[in-house]
Amino acid sequence: MGLSQPDLMQLLTRAERLLARRVAEIVADEGHTIDGWRVISLLADGAGHPMTAIADQVFLPPGTLTKLVDHLVEHNLVHRKVDPEDRRRIRAYLTPRGRAMHERVDARVQASIAGLSADDAHLRSLLAGLVEAMEQRPALV
């Protein structure tokens, strides 16, 4: 009897963990964590994001995210500003130092994963479609 094919969840989990391990080694050289990198990467678009949106995107509880962002603020990588459209909301942005760190580390991350897939664009498209479908369809219980 042969081995069965791994299911989609096993494959995605393994790929995410292997990639996270690779990225964690790179960001550790900068003295940061993979969660910190996820926040920095999200903020690299320059749009400024509310803390609740960041927590949702990086899958961290709000209290944990606040401590992490406090750490990034202390290292002058991130700064917070009051949202001009809703003064009750705080948005986080990268500082110039944070942008420089993102550019430096992202270049290393991209180099470390270059060529892992023969068709990166197709893989990204498939994964984006999967994420979109899962976000739009509630889980069956």
Residue frames relative to the residue before (quaternion, step in Angstrom):
aa qw qx qy qz dx dy dz
M 1.0000 0.0000 0.0000 0.0000 0.00 0.00 0.00
G 0.3426 -0.7684 0.5098 0.1796 3.60 -0.74 1.06
L 0.6120 -0.5340 0.4269 0.3975 3.52 -1.29 0.21
S 0.4381 -0.6818 0.5138 0.2813 3.55 -1.03 0.76
Q 0.5751 -0.5748 0.4550 0.3630 3.54 -1.25 0.46
P 0.4812 -0.6503 0.4862 0.3305 3.63 -0.95 0.75
D 0.4583 -0.6818 0.4862 0.2979 3.55 -1.04 0.70
L 0.7323 -0.4492 0.2942 0.4187 3.54 -1.32 0.32
M 0.6555 0.5165 -0.3265 0.4437 3.59 0.90 -0.87
Q 0.6448 0.5150 -0.3261 0.4612 3.59 0.95 -0.81
L 0.6704 0.5019 -0.3026 0.4551 3.57 0.90 -0.89
L 0.6774 0.4856 -0.2967 0.4661 3.58 0.88 -0.92
T 0.6450 0.5184 -0.3209 0.4606 3.59 0.97 -0.84
R 0.6710 0.4948 -0.3028 0.4618 3.58 0.87 -0.91
A 0.6515 0.5084 -0.3172 0.4653 3.58 0.92 -0.89
E 0.6622 0.5026 -0.3142 0.4584 3.61 0.90 -0.89
R 0.6832 0.4901 -0.2991 0.4511 3.59 0.88 -0.87
L 0.6506 0.5003 -0.3213 0.4724 3.57 0.99 -0.76
L 0.6567 0.4932 -0.3053 0.4820 3.58 0.97 -0.83
A 0.6485 0.5170 -0.3203 0.4578 3.60 0.93 -0.87
R 0.6329 0.5253 -0.3330 0.4611 3.60 0.99 -0.79
R 0.6508 0.5183 -0.3063 0.4626 3.57 0.96 -0.90
V 0.6889 0.4686 -0.2751 0.4797 3.58 0.88 -0.98
A 0.6215 0.5583 -0.3434 0.4291 3.60 0.98 -0.81
E 0.6350 0.5251 -0.3313 0.4597 3.59 1.02 -0.76
I 0.6598 0.5047 -0.3057 0.4653 3.57 1.00 -0.81
V 0.7184 0.4367 -0.2736 0.4673 3.61 0.78 -0.96
A 0.5596 0.5921 -0.3947 0.4248 3.60 1.17 -0.46
D 0.5821 0.5784 -0.3659 0.4391 3.59 1.14 -0.60
E 0.6951 0.4355 -0.2518 0.5136 3.57 1.21 -0.58
G 0.5365 -0.6475 0.3886 0.3766 3.58 1.30 -0.02
H 0.6250 0.5303 -0.3387 0.4619 3.58 1.17 0.48
T 0.4869 -0.6627 0.5009 0.2699 3.52 -1.36 0.22
I 0.6648 -0.4816 0.3825 0.4241 3.53 -1.31 0.20
D 0.6345 0.5143 -0.3441 0.4631 3.63 1.00 -0.69
G 0.6296 0.5194 -0.3297 0.4746 3.57 1.02 -0.75
W 0.6416 0.5200 -0.3168 0.4665 3.57 1.01 -0.81
R 0.6279 0.5346 -0.3438 0.4491 3.59 0.97 -0.78
V 0.6494 0.4964 -0.3151 0.4822 3.59 0.99 -0.80
I 0.6644 0.5045 -0.3053 0.4591 3.59 0.84 -0.96
S 0.6537 0.5137 -0.3140 0.4584 3.60 0.94 -0.84
L 0.6449 0.5140 -0.3200 0.4664 3.57 0.99 -0.81
L 0.7102 0.4645 -0.2576 0.4621 3.58 0.92 -0.91
A 0.5157 0.6777 -0.4033 0.3347 3.59 1.22 -0.33
D 0.5701 0.5961 -0.3970 0.4026 3.61 1.19 -0.26
G 0.4590 -0.7322 0.4074 0.2953 3.59 1.30 -0.14
A 0.5209 0.6774 -0.3996 0.3319 3.59 1.25 -0.13
G 0.3574 -0.6963 0.5344 0.3190 3.58 1.08 -0.58
H 0.0485 -0.8210 0.5686 -0.0187 3.56 -0.74 1.03
P 0.4901 -0.6285 0.5093 0.3246 3.57 -1.08 0.71
M 0.6221 -0.5756 0.3829 0.3675 3.55 -1.10 0.70
T 0.6413 0.5251 -0.3423 0.4425 3.62 0.94 -0.77
A 0.6524 0.5029 -0.3139 0.4722 3.60 1.01 -0.78
I 0.6243 0.5231 -0.3415 0.4690 3.59 1.03 -0.74
A 0.6423 0.5304 -0.3241 0.4485 3.58 0.89 -0.93
D 0.6583 0.5057 -0.3051 0.4667 3.59 0.95 -0.86
Q 0.7047 0.4894 -0.2721 0.4356 3.58 0.88 -0.94
V 0.7725 0.3346 -0.1854 0.5069 3.59 0.99 -0.76
F 0.4250 -0.7538 0.4221 0.2701 3.57 1.33 0.24
L 0.4695 0.6271 -0.4785 0.3967 3.55 0.83 1.07
P 0.5088 -0.6090 0.4946 0.3543 3.59 -1.08 0.62
P 0.6474 -0.5608 0.3411 0.3873 3.62 -1.04 0.69
G 0.6625 0.5128 -0.3208 0.4419 3.62 0.90 -0.82
T 0.6471 0.5080 -0.3054 0.4795 3.56 1.01 -0.82
L 0.6461 0.5156 -0.3180 0.4644 3.56 0.98 -0.85
T 0.6307 0.5395 -0.3420 0.4407 3.60 0.92 -0.84
K 0.6626 0.4936 -0.3060 0.4730 3.60 0.91 -0.88
L 0.6514 0.5149 -0.3126 0.4613 3.57 0.98 -0.84
V 0.6714 0.4743 -0.3004 0.4838 3.59 0.90 -0.88
D 0.5813 0.5556 -0.3735 0.4625 3.62 1.05 -0.65
H 0.6511 0.5137 -0.3028 0.4695 3.59 0.96 -0.90
L 0.6739 0.4852 -0.2947 0.4729 3.60 0.93 -0.88
V 0.6143 0.5271 -0.3382 0.4800 3.59 1.11 -0.67
E 0.6475 0.5283 -0.3144 0.4503 3.59 0.95 -0.89
H 0.7192 0.4045 -0.2349 0.5138 3.59 1.13 -0.63
N 0.4593 -0.7273 0.4092 0.3042 3.57 1.32 0.34
L 0.4244 0.6820 -0.4818 0.3502 3.57 1.01 0.87
V 0.7753 0.1756 -0.0604 0.6037 3.56 1.19 -0.67
H 0.0458 -0.7591 0.6445 0.0793 3.54 -1.24 0.50
R 0.3484 -0.7253 0.5610 0.1943 3.52 -1.25 0.56
K 0.0379 -0.7703 0.6361 0.0238 3.53 -1.19 0.69
V 0.5184 -0.5997 0.5032 0.3441 3.53 -1.19 0.60
D 0.4831 -0.6565 0.5008 0.2913 3.57 -0.98 0.90
P 0.4147 -0.7369 0.4686 0.2556 3.63 -0.61 1.05
E 0.6836 0.4784 -0.2889 0.4694 3.61 1.16 -0.48
D 0.7797 0.0835 -0.0443 0.6189 3.59 1.20 -0.47
R 0.2807 -0.8259 0.4684 0.1403 3.55 0.00 1.33
R 0.5837 0.5660 -0.3828 0.4387 3.61 1.22 -0.16
R 0.6938 0.4672 -0.2556 0.4847 3.56 1.23 -0.45
I 0.2468 -0.7468 0.6042 0.1274 3.53 -1.13 0.81
R 0.1731 -0.7672 0.6102 0.0951 3.56 -1.00 0.87
A 0.2754 -0.7477 0.5830 0.1586 3.55 -1.12 0.71
Y 0.0729 -0.7799 0.6215 -0.0126 3.54 -1.10 0.88
L 0.4871 -0.6087 0.5205 0.3482 3.55 -1.24 0.35
T 0.3962 -0.6536 0.5868 0.2673 3.53 -1.20 0.64
P 0.6778 -0.4364 0.3518 0.4758 3.62 -1.20 0.05
R 0.6378 0.5142 -0.3269 0.4711 3.60 1.02 -0.75
G 0.6432 0.5200 -0.3118 0.4675 3.58 1.05 -0.78
R 0.6379 0.5149 -0.3226 0.4731 3.58 1.03 -0.79
A 0.6523 0.5083 -0.3156 0.4654 3.57 0.96 -0.85
M 0.6403 0.5110 -0.3191 0.4765 3.57 0.99 -0.83
H 0.6432 0.5205 -0.3283 0.4556 3.60 0.94 -0.85
E 0.6661 0.5060 -0.3122 0.4504 3.59 0.84 -0.92
R 0.6665 0.5097 -0.2957 0.4566 3.56 0.94 -0.93
V 0.7241 0.4316 -0.2504 0.4762 3.58 0.78 -1.03
D 0.6332 0.5393 -0.3441 0.4356 3.60 0.95 -0.80
A 0.6115 0.5407 -0.3534 0.4569 3.60 1.03 -0.71
R 0.6673 0.4866 -0.2975 0.4790 3.59 0.98 -0.81
V 0.6370 0.5208 -0.3276 0.4644 3.57 0.99 -0.83
Q 0.6763 0.4937 -0.2992 0.4577 3.58 0.84 -0.97
A 0.6421 0.5138 -0.3260 0.4662 3.59 1.00 -0.77
S 0.6774 0.5096 -0.2990 0.4383 3.59 1.01 -0.78
I 0.7519 0.3567 -0.2173 0.5101 3.60 1.14 -0.47
A 0.4137 0.7189 -0.4695 0.3027 3.59 1.26 -0.07
G 0.8463 0.1949 -0.1522 0.4718 3.51 -0.96 0.90
L 0.4097 0.7091 -0.4888 0.3008 3.61 1.18 0.21
S 0.7578 0.2087 -0.1298 0.6045 3.56 1.13 -0.63
A 0.5152 -0.6508 0.4592 0.3163 3.56 -0.98 0.80
D 0.7940 0.1520 -0.0691 0.5846 3.57 1.14 -0.57
D 0.1726 -0.8363 0.5152 0.0728 3.58 0.35 1.30
A 0.6481 0.5289 -0.3321 0.4358 3.60 0.91 -0.86
H 0.6611 0.4957 -0.3080 0.4716 3.59 0.95 -0.83
L 0.6400 0.5202 -0.3213 0.4653 3.58 0.97 -0.85
R 0.6483 0.5096 -0.3162 0.4691 3.60 0.92 -0.88
S 0.6484 0.5238 -0.3123 0.4558 3.57 0.96 -0.87
L 0.6600 0.5018 -0.3055 0.4683 3.58 0.92 -0.88
L 0.6789 0.4851 -0.2929 0.4669 3.58 0.90 -0.91
A 0.6361 0.5164 -0.3307 0.4683 3.60 0.99 -0.79
G 0.6457 0.5150 -0.3155 0.4672 3.59 1.00 -0.78
L 0.6385 0.5196 -0.3181 0.4702 3.56 1.01 -0.80
V 0.6513 0.5100 -0.3116 0.4676 3.59 0.91 -0.91
E 0.6643 0.5059 -0.3074 0.4563 3.58 0.85 -0.94
A 0.6647 0.5023 -0.3073 0.4597 3.60 0.88 -0.90
M 0.6840 0.4842 -0.2935 0.4599 3.59 0.94 -0.84
E 0.6465 0.5102 -0.3267 0.4638 3.59 1.06 -0.66
Q 0.7057 0.4619 -0.2639 0.4680 3.59 1.07 -0.67
R 0.7363 0.3733 -0.2183 0.5204 3.59 1.12 -0.54
P 0.3725 -0.7339 0.5146 0.2405 3.61 -0.63 1.06
A 0.5640 -0.5980 0.4506 0.3482 3.54 -1.18 0.62
L 0.3872 -0.6890 0.5606 0.2472 3.55 -1.08 0.74
V 0.1538 -0.8034 0.5714 0.0664 3.55 -0.79 1.00
